[in-house]
């Protein structure tokens, strides 16, 4: 975080920003030099300037093949340009592979983010359950508030059983049992 931005966020948000930055830095540290090089190449290939260069290359190729016979030379790759088609096919295969490599690396980072989000959600759920429990205790102990049973608050004060939630989600994802 730069010095001119320091102090604009509350401390707990600054901690969160630092943790996300740490996670990204760790992800980069765990990547090989080849993976980082592939990311740079993929970023270059995904730019508008690369598209412009590619179009210019194809136009020069076709133009050169059209102009050479007019000037007494022989076209090096006459229409339908089999050498150009082969080159572009090889280039497309290479670019596809580079994109897959880059996507695989990005998926690892996304998986880490998902894990962090899940951990934070579970922690938040536990904290909320504790707050509800404390509020219910305060309500029961306060002489100014009528004592009553609030079944919904009691249920919310119980932390979620993550295994039961996982099993319920898995059961819902599997769909109804077709044998029944």
N, C-alpha and C positions, 0 to 999 in steps of 0.2 A: 504494500500500500504506500503511495507517495505521501510525502510530508504535507503537501497542500490539502490532501484529503483526510489526513489524520484528525480524529476527533469529531468527524461528521456522523459517525455511526456509534450507536451504543456499544459498550464493551462486548456484550454477548454476541452481537452481530459481527463485530470485528473478529472475534474468535472463530465464528463460523466461516467467514471469508478466508481467514488464514488456514483453517482446516481443509477447505475445498482446494485452495492453492497448494497446500502440502500434498493432498491426494493426487493432483495433476502432476506435481513435480516428481512424486514417487513413481507414478505411471511412466513418466518420461525416463526416469533413471533406470527403470526395469526394462525399458525397450532397448533392443540392440541398435547398433549404429546403422545396420542395414535397414531396419524398420523405420528409423527416423529419416534416412535418405529416401526410402520409398514414399514416405509421407510428403517430403518436399517435392519429389518428382510428380506425385499425384496432384499436389496443389498446383504445380505449374501447368500440368496437363489439363486441369479443370479451369484454367483462366480464359478470359475472353481473348487475350493476346495470342494464346496458343491456337485457338480456333481461327483467328485471323491469319496466323502464319500457315496453318494447315490449308486453308482455302487458297491463300496466295501460292503455296507450293503446288497444289493441284492445278491451278490456273496456269502457272508457269510451265508445268510439265506438259499440259495439253497444248498450250500456246507454242512451246518449243517444238513439239512434235508436228504442229501445223505449219510453223514458219520454216523449219529446216528444209522440207521438200521444195518450198517456193524459192529458196536461195541456192538450190542445187545440191543440197546435202540430203542425207537419208534420215528419215525419222527413226530415232532410237527406240521408240515404243509406239508403233502406229496404233490407231484406234482398232479395237476397243480397249487399248492400253492394258495388256495383260500384266506387264511389269508393275505398273501403278496399282492395279487391282491387288496383285500379290503383296506389294509393299504395304498398302493400306490394310489388307487383311491381317498381315503379321502385326502391324501397329495396333489394330483393334484388339487382337488377342493379347498383346502385351499390356495395353491400357486396361483391359478387363481384369487381367491378373493383378496388376498394380492396385486397382480399385478394391479387389477382393482382399488383398493383403492389408490395405489401409483400413477397410471396413472391419476386418477381424481385430485389428488393434483397437479401433474405436469401440467395438463391442466389449472388449475387456474393460475399458474405462466405464462404459455404460453399466456393465454388470457391477462394478464397484460402487457406482452411484446408486444403483437399485438397492444394493446391500446396505449402504449407509442410510438411505431413505427408510428402508424397512426397520433398521435398528432404531432410528429416530422416532418412527411411528410407534413402535412397541414401547419405547421409553416414555413417549408422550402419553400413551394410553395408560401406562402404569402411574404416571404422575397425576393424570386426571382422575383416575380411580382413587388415589390417595386424597386428592382435594375433596372429592365428593364424600369420602369416608369422614374426613375431618369436618366438613360442613354439617354432615348428619350428626356427628358427635356434638358439635357446637349447638345445633338445634335441640338436641335432647337435653343438653346441660343448661341451656338458657332458660331462666324462669319466665322470661317475657314472651316466649314462643310456645304456642300450644304444642304439646307432645302428641305426635301421631305417627302411624306407621306408613312409610312411603316405600312401597315395594320396588318401584322403579329406581329410586335413589339407592336402595339396598343392592339391587342388581348392578347398577352402574358403579358402585363402590367396590365391587369384586373385580380384580384385574382379569383380563381376558385370558382364557386358556389357549395359547397359541397353537398347540397340537390339535385341539378340537376345531379351531378355525381352519387350520391347514387341511384337516380331514374333510371338513364341510365344503371347502373350495374345491378340493380334489374330487369329491363326490358330485358336486354340481357340474364340474368340467367334464366328467365322464358321462353325464346325462342319465336319463332313466334306464333302468335295467331292462333290456328288451326281452328277457326270458320271463318277465312277470306279466 
